[in-house]
Amino acid sequence: MFRIEKTETLNKTFRMPAELVSRLQEVAQEQDISMNNLVVQCCEYALNNLATTVK
């Protein structure tokens, strides 16, 4: 059976350097995805590949 799944989202405001925003916009356009989708994917990748130190 087909089920529609909806991901819960929240609105947040982040301040980013203008150059970073420009680079993100360029990549999003080149890949034909939304800027939001790109930022989510970048954040997920960064968190999944975060180097942790053992204390």
C-alpha positions as CSV (number, residue, x, y, z in Angstrom):
1,M,0.0,0.0,0.0
2,F,1.2,3.5,-0.8
3,R,1.9,5.7,2.2
4,I,2.8,9.3,2.2
5,E,5.5,10.1,4.6
6,K,6.1,13.6,5.8
7,T,9.3,14.7,7.5
8,E,8.9,17.2,10.3
9,T,10.7,20.4,9.6
10,L,11.5,23.5,11.6
11,N,12.4,27.0,10.5
12,K,15.7,28.4,11.8
13,T,17.7,31.4,10.9
14,F,21.5,31.2,10.5
15,R,24.0,33.8,9.6
16,M,26.6,32.7,7.0
17,P,29.4,34.5,5.2
18,A,28.3,36.0,1.9
19,E,30.9,34.1,0.0
20,L,29.6,30.8,1.4
21,V,26.1,31.6,0.5
22,S,27.2,32.5,-3.1
23,R,29.0,29.2,-3.4
24,L,26.0,27.2,-2.1
25,Q,23.7,29.0,-4.5
26,E,26.0,28.2,-7.4
27,V,26.1,24.5,-6.5
28,A,22.4,24.3,-5.9
29,Q,21.7,25.8,-9.3
30,E,24.3,23.5,-11.0
31,Q,22.7,20.4,-9.4
32,D,19.1,21.6,-10.0
33,I,18.1,21.3,-6.3
34,S,16.9,23.9,-3.8
35,M,19.3,25.7,-1.6
36,N,17.5,24.3,1.4
37,N,18.0,20.7,0.2
38,L,21.7,21.4,-0.4
39,V,22.2,22.8,3.0
40,V,20.4,19.9,4.7
41,Q,22.6,17.4,2.8
42,C,25.8,19.3,3.6
43,C,24.9,19.4,7.3
44,E,24.0,15.7,7.4
45,Y,27.2,14.7,5.6
46,A,29.3,16.9,8.0
47,L,27.6,15.4,11.1
48,N,27.9,11.9,9.8
49,N,31.6,12.4,9.1
50,L,32.5,14.5,12.1
51,A,35.9,13.5,13.6
52,T,35.4,12.9,17.3
53,T,38.1,12.8,19.9
54,V,38.2,10.1,22.6
55,K,38.5,11.6,26.1
